[in-house]
Amino acid sequence: MELLLDEVESPLGAMLLAAGGGAVHALEFADCAPRLRASLSARYGAVTLRSAADPHGFSGRLRAYWRGDLGALSGIPVEPGGTPFQRRVWAELQRIPPGATRSYGEVAASLGQPSASRAVGLANGRNPVCLVIPCHRVVGARGDLTGYAGGLARKRQLLAHEGASGEAGERLLRL
């Protein structure tokens, strides 16, 4: 499989965006490149990444997000692979608006599986399309910033960029 790869600068470090067929297949911070490549290889086997500027206009939308247009990533088609449960979790994450957070338990409950908060956490951690599938908006039961593949400092900065409100936003201000 061949995918188009673009490197997009952000205030939190360069990001790698892999797209093809009109969808984003992976989006990671460049220092997490091994994770991006492993995810694509696990899903597709041999993958060729061909450098391209702004594939399908997705890089431009990512830049708009970083400039403050928090809705710019909404509706971007994604092809994250995953199990049926992971895909349900990731679809639910896309319903969390910028600036809002949900706990793992709240996401599990919204899926009709209130006891599946750990499974939601595992799916969240395997998300190959960060930001577009906003796994950074999921927090612990008390609003704690828990787990993020790009690091908790980035998670904090992403939530601050989005003007996080509620308990998680208040915790950000205290950190």
PEFENKA-V351451 format. One record per pair of residues at least 6 apart in sequence whose C-alpha atoms are under 7 Angstrom apart, sorted by sequence separation. I is the first residue (numbers start at 1). J is the second residue. D is the distance in whole Angstrom. If there is no record, write none. Layout:
BEGIN
{{I	J	D} {I	J	D}}
END
This chain:
BEGIN
{{8	14	6} {9	15	6} {18	24	6} {19	25	5} {41	47	6} {54	60	6} {108	114	5} {139	145	5} {140	146	6} {7	14	6} {8	15	5} {18	25	6} {40	47	7} {65	72	5} {108	115	7} {139	146	6} {145	152	7} {148	155	6} {7	15	6} {8	16	6} {18	26	5} {28	36	6} {64	72	6} {65	73	7} {108	116	5} {7	16	5} {17	26	6} {18	27	6} {105	114	6} {108	117	5} {6	16	6} {7	17	6} {17	27	5} {26	36	6} {62	72	7} {5	16	7} {6	17	5} {16	27	6} {17	28	7} {61	72	5} {62	73	7} {124	135	6} {5	17	6} {6	18	7} {15	27	7} {16	28	5} {61	73	6} {105	117	5} {108	120	6} {136	148	7} {5	18	5} {15	28	6} {16	29	6} {104	117	5} {4	18	5} {5	19	7} {15	29	4} {16	30	6} {3	18	6} {4	19	5} {14	29	6} {15	30	5} {3	19	6} {4	20	6} {13	29	7} {14	30	5} {104	120	6} {156	172	7} {3	20	5} {104	121	6} {136	155	6} {125	148	7} {125	149	7} {143	167	6} {144	168	7} {143	168	5} {70	98	6} {89	120	6} {22	56	6} {89	123	7} {104	138	6} {102	137	6} {103	138	5} {104	139	6} {19	55	7} {101	137	5} {102	138	5} {103	139	5} {104	140	6} {105	141	7} {86	123	5} {100	137	7} {101	138	6} {102	139	6} {103	140	5} {104	141	7} {43	81	7} {101	139	7} {103	141	5} {94	133	5} {93	133	6} {94	134	6} {93	134	6} {93	135	6} {1	44	7} {90	133	6} {5	49	6} {1	46	7} {2	47	6} {3	48	6} {4	49	6} {5	50	6} {6	51	6} {1	47	5} {2	48	5} {3	49	5} {4	50	5} {5	51	5} {6	52	6} {1	48	6} {2	49	6} {3	50	6} {4	51	6} {5	52	6} {6	53	6} {4	52	6} {6	54	6} {80	128	6} {80	129	7} {4	55	6} {8	59	7} {24	77	6} {25	78	6} {23	77	5} {24	78	5} {25	79	5} {26	80	7} {23	78	5} {24	79	6} {25	80	5} {10	66	7} {23	79	6} {73	132	6} {99	159	7} {99	162	5} {98	162	6} {99	163	5} {100	164	6} {99	164	4} {100	165	6} {99	165	6} {101	168	7} {39	128	7} {36	128	7} {70	162	7} {27	128	6} {28	129	7} {26	128	5} {27	129	4} {28	130	6} {26	129	5} {27	130	6} {25	129	7} {29	150	7} {12	154	7}}
END
